[in-house]
């Protein structure tokens, strides 16, 4: 039976990460004007490519090889942290604590050590297929998601493409599953559920010590759940 394998954030050092929501279109042939007519299929799939730094730490290499082995090619799923240095994290919105009576300062902010991100929750429910939602920005006061920010819920990955200061955001791809009001969106880091793009991913890890080359591992969105 397929398993869900969690990938630690510190497993290997990443030097390059590419996140691409591959959309599918098809041609409807050429119209009377001679121009090709492109039709959207309303389907898209996240593809992620991670390039790992040359690393001669034998312990990390063995751990990585064990992680690859547990994936059993494309059979098992990975719960993968999305590595984004510009993420919506504690630098953007640090966790704020209230007074003992659960109240905040007069400007709706609280005490903060700055070490952890403030949870960002939905202000209303959204249905599968929706491309927008609103997040709670008060009690305590916190900033809205920014254009380009990633977030996940239930392992589904989304990226903000529009927003306003009131907490409303539009994102791609549309929701794969409905999301309830008061649900926390993961941003620090987003945790994405995926699979290897092929059965050959990760096979060259030990060769790096011989040839001194980086290795790229490719993942695709996991829909079989």
C-alpha positions as CSV (number, residue, x, y, z in Angstrom):
1,X,0.0,0.0,0.0
2,X,1.4,3.5,-0.9
3,X,2.8,5.6,1.9
4,X,3.3,9.3,2.6
5,X,7.0,10.0,3.1
6,X,7.9,13.3,4.9
7,X,11.0,15.0,3.6
8,X,13.0,16.9,6.3
9,X,13.8,20.6,5.6
10,X,17.5,20.1,6.4
11,X,18.0,16.8,4.5
12,X,20.2,18.4,1.7
13,X,21.3,21.9,0.8
14,X,19.3,23.3,-2.2
15,X,21.0,25.6,-4.6
16,X,18.2,26.0,-7.1
17,X,14.4,25.4,-7.0
18,X,12.0,25.8,-9.8
19,X,8.2,25.8,-9.2
20,X,6.0,25.7,-12.3
21,X,2.2,25.3,-12.5
22,X,2.0,23.6,-15.9
23,X,-1.3,24.4,-17.5
24,X,-2.8,22.2,-20.3
25,X,-4.3,23.7,-23.5
26,X,-5.4,22.2,-26.8
27,X,-5.7,23.5,-30.3
28,X,-9.2,23.8,-32.0
29,X,-7.6,24.3,-35.4
30,X,-7.4,27.4,-37.4
31,X,-10.3,29.9,-37.8
32,X,-11.4,31.7,-40.9
33,X,-8.7,34.3,-40.2
34,X,-6.1,31.7,-40.4
35,X,-5.1,32.1,-36.7
36,X,-4.9,29.0,-34.5
37,X,-7.6,28.8,-31.8
38,X,-6.3,27.8,-28.4
39,X,-8.7,26.4,-25.9
40,X,-8.1,26.0,-22.2
41,X,-8.8,22.7,-20.5
42,X,-9.0,24.2,-16.9
43,X,-6.4,21.7,-15.8
44,X,-2.9,22.4,-14.4
45,X,-0.2,20.4,-12.6
46,X,2.6,21.7,-10.4
47,X,6.1,20.5,-11.3
48,X,9.0,21.2,-9.0
49,X,12.7,20.7,-9.8
50,X,15.2,20.8,-6.9
51,X,18.9,21.1,-7.5
52,X,21.1,20.0,-4.6
53,X,24.5,21.5,-3.8
54,X,27.7,19.5,-4.0
55,X,28.0,18.1,-0.5
56,X,30.7,15.7,0.8
57,X,28.9,15.1,4.1
58,X,28.5,11.3,4.1
59,X,25.8,11.3,6.7
60,X,23.5,13.6,4.7
61,X,24.2,11.7,1.5
62,X,23.3,8.3,3.1
63,X,20.1,9.9,4.6
64,X,19.2,11.2,1.2
65,X,19.7,7.9,-0.5
66,X,17.5,6.3,2.2
67,X,14.8,8.9,1.5
68,X,14.9,8.1,-2.2
69,X,14.8,4.4,-1.6
70,X,11.6,4.9,0.6
71,X,9.9,6.6,-2.3
72,X,10.0,3.4,-4.3
73,X,10.0,5.3,-7.6
74,X,6.7,6.9,-8.3
75,X,4.8,4.6,-6.0
76,X,4.9,6.5,-2.7
77,X,4.1,10.2,-2.1
78,X,6.3,12.9,-0.6
79,X,5.4,15.6,1.8
80,X,7.9,18.2,0.6
81,X,8.7,21.6,2.1
82,X,8.6,24.4,-0.5
83,X,11.9,26.2,-0.1
84,X,11.2,29.9,-0.7
85,X,13.6,32.5,0.8
86,X,11.0,35.2,0.3
87,X,8.1,33.3,1.9
88,X,5.4,34.7,4.1
89,X,7.2,33.8,7.3
90,X,8.2,35.3,10.6
91,X,10.1,38.2,8.9
92,X,6.8,39.3,7.3
93,X,4.4,38.4,10.0
94,X,6.0,37.3,13.4
95,X,3.8,35.5,16.0
96,X,2.2,37.9,18.4
97,X,1.1,37.1,22.0
98,X,-1.7,38.8,23.9
99,X,-1.9,40.1,27.5
100,X,-3.1,37.7,30.2
101,X,-6.7,38.8,29.6
102,X,-6.3,37.8,25.9
103,X,-6.3,41.4,24.7
104,X,-3.7,43.1,22.5
105,X,-2.3,46.6,22.4
106,X,-4.5,49.5,21.3
107,X,-3.2,49.2,17.7
108,X,-4.3,45.5,17.6
109,X,-0.7,44.2,17.8
110,X,0.9,42.0,20.5
111,X,4.2,40.9,22.1
112,X,6.5,39.2,19.7
113,X,9.9,37.4,19.9
114,X,10.0,37.3,16.1
115,X,11.0,33.7,15.9
116,X,7.7,32.1,14.6
117,X,5.2,33.1,11.9
118,X,1.7,34.3,12.9
119,X,-0.9,31.7,11.7
120,X,-2.9,32.9,8.7
121,X,-6.5,31.6,8.6
122,X,-9.3,31.8,6.2
123,X,-12.1,34.3,7.0
124,X,-14.8,32.4,5.0
125,X,-15.3,29.0,3.4
126,X,-14.4,28.4,-0.3
127,X,-15.5,25.6,-2.6
128,X,-13.4,23.3,-4.9
129,X,-12.8,25.2,-8.1
130,X,-12.7,28.6,-6.5
131,X,-9.7,30.8,-7.2
132,X,-10.1,33.4,-4.4
133,X,-10.5,33.5,-0.7
134,X,-10.2,36.0,2.2
135,X,-7.9,35.7,5.2
136,X,-8.2,37.1,8.7
137,X,-6.0,40.1,9.3
138,X,-7.1,41.2,12.7
139,X,-6.9,40.1,16.4
140,X,-4.0,40.5,16.1
141,X,-3.2,42.8,13.2
142,X,-1.1,41.1,10.5
143,X,-0.3,41.7,6.8
144,X,-2.1,40.0,3.9
145,X,-0.5,37.5,1.6
146,X,1.6,39.1,-1.2
147,X,1.6,38.5,-4.9
148,X,3.9,35.6,-5.6
149,X,3.5,34.0,-2.1
150,X,2.9,30.2,-1.9
151,X,0.5,28.6,0.5
152,X,-0.7,25.0,1.0
153,X,-3.7,23.4,2.6
154,X,-4.1,19.6,2.9
155,X,-0.9,19.3,0.8
156,X,-2.3,21.2,-2.2
157,X,0.0,24.1,-3.4
158,X,-1.3,27.5,-4.6
159,X,0.4,30.8,-5.5
160,X,-1.1,34.3,-5.0
161,X,-1.5,36.2,-8.3
162,X,-3.6,39.2,-7.0
163,X,-4.5,40.6,-3.6
164,X,-5.7,43.7,-1.7
165,X,-5.0,45.1,1.8
166,X,-8.2,43.7,3.2
167,X,-7.1,40.1,3.0
168,X,-8.6,39.1,-0.3
169,X,-6.4,37.0,-2.6
170,X,-6.7,35.4,-6.0
171,X,-4.5,32.4,-6.7
172,X,-3.6,29.7,-9.1
173,X,-4.4,26.9,-9.6
174,X,-8.0,26.8,-8.4
175,X,-8.8,24.9,-5.2
176,X,-8.6,21.1,-5.6
177,X,-10.7,20.6,-2.5
178,X,-13.1,22.9,-0.5
179,X,-11.6,24.8,2.4
180,X,-13.5,25.7,5.6
181,X,-13.6,29.0,7.4
182,X,-11.0,29.3,10.1
183,X,-8.6,27.0,8.4
184,X,-4.9,27.7,8.7
185,X,-2.9,28.1,5.5
186,X,0.7,26.8,5.7
187,X,3.3,29.4,4.6
188,X,6.4,28.8,6.6
189,X,7.0,26.5,4.9
190,X,4.2,25.3,2.7
191,X,4.1,21.5,2.7
192,X,3.3,20.1,-0.7
193,X,2.2,16.5,-1.5
194,X,3.9,15.2,-4.6
195,X,5.5,12.2,-6.3
196,X,8.7,11.6,-8.2
197,X,8.3,12.6,-11.9
198,X,9.9,9.3,-12.9
199,X,11.3,6.1,-11.4
200,X,14.8,7.3,-12.1
201,X,14.8,10.4,-9.8
202,X,17.7,10.6,-7.3
203,X,19.7,7.7,-8.8
204,X,22.9,9.9,-9.3
205,X,23.3,11.1,-5.7
206,X,26.4,9.0,-4.9
207,X,28.0,9.8,-8.3
208,X,28.3,13.4,-7.2
209,X,31.3,12.4,-5.0
210,X,33.0,11.0,-8.1
211,X,32.2,13.6,-10.7
212,X,31.6,16.7,-8.6
213,X,28.3,17.5,-10.2
214,X,25.0,18.8,-8.8
215,X,21.9,16.6,-9.1
216,X,18.4,17.8,-9.9
217,X,15.4,15.8,-8.6
218,X,12.0,16.4,-10.2
219,X,8.6,16.1,-8.5
220,X,5.0,16.3,-9.8
221,X,1.7,17.0,-8.0
222,X,0.1,14.0,-6.4
223,X,-3.6,13.7,-7.4
224,X,-4.0,10.1,-6.3
225,X,-5.2,10.5,-2.8
